[in-house]
Amino acid sequence: MYRYRRDMEIGLLGATGPAGRALAARLASVGCDVTIGSRSKYRALEVRDEIVSAWPTHDLMIKAGENSAAAQREIVIIATPWDAAAGTASSVADHLGGKVVICMSNALQKVGDEFLPLVPPRGSVSASVQAEVPSAFVAAGMHHVPANELANIEQDVDSDVLVCSDHSSATLVAMDLVNLIPGLRALDAGHLSNAMAIEAFTAVLLQLNVRYKTRAAVKFTGIDLAD
């Protein structure tokens, strides 16, 4: 299993929503060759053009196509709505065997003024993806980074990112990718079973954002990675 290299090609499945397009722009801004995927090639092309035109002074390497095109890249990130993540992974499973697949989807539902965490049958969206594509190396990550801040590629994002997986090599690749983004710090959160708590905590952050009219991010004290 490889470690992340800057020249790797990264595919994002279902990347036309706020989180997916923000991550696509941010990864391209640090030199990654990114492919935006969608069920509709034309929707992906539209989003690609919107990102590139928003940052005309940046040389962003972004391609666009259907999800199957994005799934053929070396590292694949799932940025779909939570209830489409496992199905989307299954639809391109032939391209995912032996690859690191990073799932950033959160199972949430808005009820009135509250955000409620949902529990998928496998316990988390990430575990559901792993069950659908057992030949892939699934890692959970990028759940708590505010999309608006991630999308502003001229400003650093001040946040920790929890990464978990049942495959140590996938954890390393996902953490390397996270640490490539200025201001982010990746932390190894253990096995994929912890994705349930990581995904559910997003509901708390969203509630804080509503109450305090902000965009809260996660920072952990007492962890010195220099040790």
C-alpha positions as CSV (number, residue, x, y, z in Angstrom):
1,M,0.0,0.0,0.0
2,Y,1.3,3.4,-1.0
3,R,1.6,6.6,1.1
4,Y,0.2,9.8,-0.4
5,R,2.2,11.5,-3.1
6,R,1.6,15.1,-4.2
7,D,1.3,13.9,-7.8
8,M,-1.5,11.4,-7.2
9,E,-4.8,11.9,-8.9
10,I,-7.8,12.2,-6.6
11,G,-11.4,11.5,-7.6
12,L,-14.4,12.9,-5.7
13,L,-17.7,11.0,-6.0
14,G,-20.8,13.1,-5.8
15,A,-18.8,16.3,-5.5
16,T,-21.3,18.8,-6.7
17,G,-22.6,19.8,-3.3
18,P,-21.0,22.4,-1.0
19,A,-18.6,20.1,0.9
20,G,-17.5,18.2,-2.3
21,R,-16.9,21.3,-4.4
22,A,-15.1,23.0,-1.4
23,L,-12.7,20.0,-1.0
24,A,-12.1,19.8,-4.8
25,A,-11.1,23.5,-4.9
26,R,-8.9,23.2,-1.8
27,L,-7.1,20.0,-2.9
28,A,-6.5,21.5,-6.4
29,S,-5.1,24.7,-4.7
30,V,-2.4,22.7,-3.1
31,G,-1.3,21.0,-6.3
32,C,-3.5,17.9,-6.5
33,D,-4.9,16.7,-9.8
34,V,-8.6,16.4,-9.0
35,T,-11.5,14.8,-10.8
36,I,-15.0,15.9,-9.8
37,G,-17.6,13.1,-10.3
38,S,-21.4,13.2,-10.4
39,R,-24.2,11.1,-11.7
40,S,-24.4,13.7,-14.5
41,K,-21.2,14.5,-16.4
42,Y,-22.7,17.8,-17.4
43,R,-23.4,18.8,-13.8
44,A,-19.9,17.9,-12.9
45,L,-18.6,20.0,-15.8
46,E,-20.7,22.9,-14.6
47,V,-19.4,22.8,-11.1
48,R,-15.8,22.5,-12.4
49,D,-16.3,25.6,-14.5
50,E,-17.8,27.5,-11.5
51,I,-14.8,26.6,-9.3
52,V,-12.2,27.6,-11.9
53,S,-13.9,30.8,-12.8
54,A,-14.2,31.8,-9.1
55,W,-10.4,31.6,-8.8
56,P,-9.0,32.9,-12.1
57,T,-5.5,33.6,-10.7
58,H,-5.0,30.1,-9.5
59,D,-3.9,27.2,-11.8
60,L,-6.4,24.6,-10.5
61,M,-6.1,21.2,-12.0
62,I,-9.7,20.0,-12.0
63,K,-11.3,17.6,-14.4
64,A,-15.0,16.5,-14.4
65,G,-17.0,13.5,-15.4
66,E,-19.4,10.9,-14.2
67,N,-18.7,9.1,-10.9
68,S,-17.1,6.2,-12.8
69,A,-14.4,8.6,-14.1
70,A,-13.6,9.9,-10.6
71,A,-13.6,6.3,-9.3
72,Q,-10.7,5.5,-11.6
73,R,-8.3,7.9,-9.8
74,E,-5.7,6.6,-7.3
75,I,-7.4,7.9,-4.2
76,V,-11.2,8.2,-4.1
77,I,-13.2,10.5,-1.8
78,I,-17.0,10.1,-1.2
79,A,-18.7,13.4,-0.9
80,T,-22.3,12.4,-1.6
81,P,-25.3,12.9,0.7
82,W,-25.1,10.2,3.4
83,D,-28.0,8.1,2.0
84,A,-26.3,7.8,-1.4
85,A,-22.8,7.0,-0.2
86,A,-22.9,3.2,-0.1
87,G,-25.0,3.0,-3.2
88,T,-22.6,5.2,-5.1
89,A,-19.6,3.2,-4.0
90,S,-21.3,0.0,-5.0
91,S,-22.1,1.4,-8.5
92,V,-18.4,1.9,-9.1
93,A,-17.1,-1.0,-7.0
94,D,-15.1,-2.4,-10.0
95,H,-12.8,0.6,-9.9
96,L,-12.3,0.7,-6.1
97,G,-10.6,-2.6,-5.3
98,G,-7.3,-2.1,-3.5
99,K,-7.7,1.6,-3.3
100,V,-8.0,4.0,-0.4
101,V,-11.5,5.4,-0.2
102,I,-12.2,8.3,2.1
103,C,-15.8,8.8,3.2
104,M,-16.7,12.3,4.5
105,S,-20.5,11.8,4.6
106,N,-22.6,12.3,7.8
107,A,-25.9,10.7,8.5
108,L,-28.0,13.7,9.8
109,Q,-31.6,14.9,9.6
110,K,-32.9,18.4,10.4
111,V,-36.1,18.3,12.6
112,G,-37.3,21.8,13.3
113,D,-34.4,23.7,14.7
114,E,-32.4,20.6,15.6
115,F,-30.0,18.4,13.7
116,L,-30.4,14.8,14.7
117,P,-27.7,12.1,14.1
118,L,-29.0,9.0,12.4
119,V,-27.5,5.5,12.8
120,P,-27.2,3.6,9.5
121,P,-27.6,-0.2,9.6
122,R,-23.8,-0.7,9.8
123,G,-23.4,2.0,12.5
124,S,-21.9,4.7,10.3
125,V,-21.9,5.8,6.7
126,S,-18.2,4.9,6.4
127,A,-18.8,1.3,7.7
128,S,-21.7,1.0,5.2
129,V,-19.3,1.9,2.4
130,Q,-16.7,-0.6,3.6
131,A,-19.4,-3.3,3.6
132,E,-20.4,-2.5,0.0
133,V,-16.8,-2.5,-1.3
134,P,-14.9,-4.9,0.9
135,S,-11.9,-5.0,-1.4
136,A,-11.4,-1.2,-0.8
137,F,-9.5,0.3,2.1
138,V,-12.1,2.7,3.6
139,A,-11.2,5.5,5.9
140,A,-13.5,8.0,7.6
141,G,-12.4,11.7,7.6
142,M,-13.1,15.3,6.8
143,H,-16.5,15.3,8.6
144,H,-16.1,18.4,10.7
145,V,-14.4,21.0,8.5
146,P,-16.7,23.9,7.7
147,A,-17.4,23.9,3.9
148,N,-17.3,27.7,3.5
149,E,-13.9,28.0,5.1
150,L,-12.6,25.0,3.1
151,A,-13.8,26.6,-0.1
152,N,-12.0,29.9,0.5
153,I,-8.6,28.7,-0.8
154,E,-6.8,32.0,0.0
155,Q,-7.3,31.4,3.7
156,D,-6.0,28.6,6.0
157,V,-8.5,26.4,7.7
158,D,-7.9,26.1,11.5
159,S,-9.2,22.7,12.4
160,D,-8.2,19.2,13.5
161,V,-9.5,16.3,11.4
162,L,-10.2,12.9,12.9
163,V,-9.4,9.9,10.7
164,C,-10.3,6.3,11.4
165,S,-10.0,3.1,9.5
166,D,-9.6,-0.7,10.0
167,H,-6.6,-0.4,7.6
168,S,-3.5,1.3,9.0
169,S,-2.3,2.1,5.4
170,A,-5.6,3.9,4.6
171,T,-5.3,5.9,7.8
172,L,-1.8,7.0,6.8
173,V,-2.9,8.0,3.3
174,A,-5.9,9.9,4.5
175,M,-3.8,11.7,7.1
176,D,-1.2,12.6,4.6
177,L,-3.8,14.1,2.4
178,V,-5.4,16.1,5.2
179,N,-2.0,17.4,6.3
180,L,-1.4,18.7,2.8
181,I,-4.0,21.4,3.4
182,P,-2.6,24.4,5.4
183,G,-4.2,24.8,8.8
184,L,-5.5,21.3,9.1
185,R,-4.1,18.7,11.5
186,A,-4.9,15.0,11.0
187,L,-5.3,12.8,14.1
188,D,-5.5,9.0,14.1
189,A,-8.8,8.2,15.8
190,G,-8.5,4.4,15.7
191,H,-10.7,1.8,14.1
192,L,-13.6,2.4,11.7
193,S,-16.1,1.6,14.6
194,N,-15.3,5.1,15.9
195,A,-16.8,6.6,12.7
196,M,-20.2,6.3,14.4
197,A,-19.2,8.9,17.0
198,I,-17.3,11.1,14.6
199,E,-20.1,11.3,12.2
200,A,-22.8,11.9,14.9
201,F,-20.8,14.7,16.5
202,T,-21.4,16.8,13.3
203,A,-24.9,17.3,14.6
204,V,-23.5,19.0,17.7
205,L,-21.3,21.3,15.6
206,L,-24.2,22.3,13.4
207,Q,-26.3,23.1,16.4
208,L,-23.5,25.3,17.8
209,N,-23.3,27.1,14.4
210,V,-27.0,27.9,14.5
211,R,-27.1,29.0,18.1
212,Y,-24.0,31.2,18.0
213,K,-24.2,32.2,14.3
214,T,-20.7,30.9,13.5
215,R,-19.0,28.0,11.8
216,A,-17.4,26.0,14.6
217,A,-14.5,23.7,13.9
218,V,-12.9,21.0,16.1
219,K,-9.5,21.6,17.9
220,F,-8.1,19.2,20.5
221,T,-5.7,20.3,23.2
222,G,-3.0,18.2,24.9
223,I,-1.9,16.5,21.7
224,D,1.7,17.3,20.7
225,L,2.6,15.5,17.5
226,A,6.2,16.4,17.9
227,D,6.5,13.8,20.8
